[in-house]
């Protein structure tokens, strides 16, 4: 009973037809498998191993499994062992000839420990090296059934997923808040096999042809001589490339906009960039672009905030994602598609759908929701999961196929190839995080890091020795059948189509669609980035490109650089703005936002407690800031735990700030001494660190509030109490209500009227 060999043999016997009956396989005896000349035609489970073929024992003598999950492999039992399972009495001292004598070569434990350590790092991803990820679930709405047969998009079908967010340029240890594009890659473990949507938070790409990927990446990475700057585009080689290769301009202008410095992974949109070909049950095809829409709204940092964050909390986005999930504020995105008829031209409203540097404005083709992604669990091991996950745009399921986008073609090669270096061989699909949740029977064999113990003798097709296993699956059995799309018969050329030639109309569309404050941010971003370049020729060339986008943009940046503003070479097109491209204007849910409450021992602690509770009640996160750690009101009935001291906390962590007291420093207090060490002065009536918290939050257009007792802090800081988004009152609950209302718009932009 429960004998897998017998069960498999019985199953096999059932599938064998009359008149062709083989001898029954008896466990322990060789099975007779007379090869038939023809390949069998009925699908069935793989044949059992022959009786003379033993797999490694599935259990140890103590009954512990030797295979299966990774913990069972490498982490079990109460005693420290070496990699061979030998228990160890000591792991702190090398084996020596006497306590002060030489270390002995025969110390095999020392050698194994150091050998393994020496190889702990694997090559980082050549791009997107820095990332953070989470597990989750995707629920299909069933709304896409008319255009795709992909099973995971079916109504209420739930599919486990793993999503990794990343920056592109920086190394693994670089800061999260660099101005950069963000990766947004999702692995769907569907019932039909793995589907990867390898997306970015910017809807277009730098290049139209994958052959130029090494060029753009070499230009953006640190200079090859000194290897600086790290995780920055603000340097000569990047702008040299972008200004001489203007098809990169559309992507570049997107990350010079606020999209380049997201507030959180949770507040980013995602875009599949390419046009994909969807196929429904009837075999009809539709072209489509994928969009992720964050439920929390699209929201960015401001530039100074991003720079401060890079120093005080380089792990800001990673921490934010993990904290939110741990706190139960599970981030969500709706997946949507823009659909276009699959015409022979593959264009829509004059836009070439095969050009990955072009968007289709949502006002022309609405984004139609097809499912919901919820990230609800943090990885338990960064290396095993986040580092070893391997995405590939060619991991597709039936119902989703490729188009002839030349950028996509190169990606379909590159992602598989890169894993061989990064993960040390071709068997990375066997790593736990990459394993499909659908059965795998691939006939791929051997190679570095092979962990499967395959059965059978015939990993080839056709065969009769393994009973014809495994069988082919056509469309009806869920096989992936490529769409028989026509291929243009033409001569071989190294050329782009004429329809890829316009590099400036869509950058202008973005500029025209932004709000005034977003335009000011973009002007500052260009001015900063080009200001970091040394070569005037590069700045001048970029200004010429900016002139083709918009004269105001060009003039303002030129003024900042101290250079003359060139004129456009053509009459700039008047375009209808696309409001969907702006991040400003909508109101969003405030759940999961962070509210700083600033107090000290002299503050009204009952007000602090009440505020803290009300913030929690609104599904937001309160952070109590105080001059020193520990508790406010320590020793009293109901002390308040301090989450951030003035030394460890900065305003960048919070979305809004409420001051409860006047935070004055007693002359001999710890606060006064600490503030003196920090600022060199104890003159001020208000702790200078509280002033900094307030002025920073104010300058970064955050809602700030205070109880009436805190007025002196606002006055000393020079923050006008009647400015937009500044709320002072006696009633903490009322102050918080107003603050939360302001938070729905993310920032108080009207505080700084923009004139762009
Ligand atoms: Fe790429 C990683 C997204 C163009 C070659 N890419 C990578 C990741 C994302 C993207 C999100 C990180 C995946 C992860 O978290 O592991 N890449 C994009 C998008 C593109 C794009 C949206 C354009 C539409 N990429 C692109 C091109 C090439 C590559 C044109 C090469 C010809 N990308 C790679 C790569 C990486 C990668 C070298 C590095 C690590 C990896 O694949 O696994 O193969």
Boltz pocket constraint, residues with backbone or C-beta under 6 A from the ligand:
constraints:
  - pocket:
      binder: B
      contacts: [[A, 125], [A, 126], [A, 127], [A, 128], [A, 131], [A, 164], [A, 165], [A, 166], [A, 182], [A, 183], [A, 184], [A, 185], [A, 198], [A, 199], [A, 200], [A, 202], [A, 204], [A, 205], [A, 209], [A, 210], [A, 211], [A, 213], [A, 271], [A, 272], [A, 273], [A, 274], [A, 356], [A, 386], [A, 389], [A, 390], [A, 391], [A, 407], [A, 410], [A, 411], [A, 414], [A, 415], [A, 416], [A, 418], [A, 419]]
      max_distance: 6.0
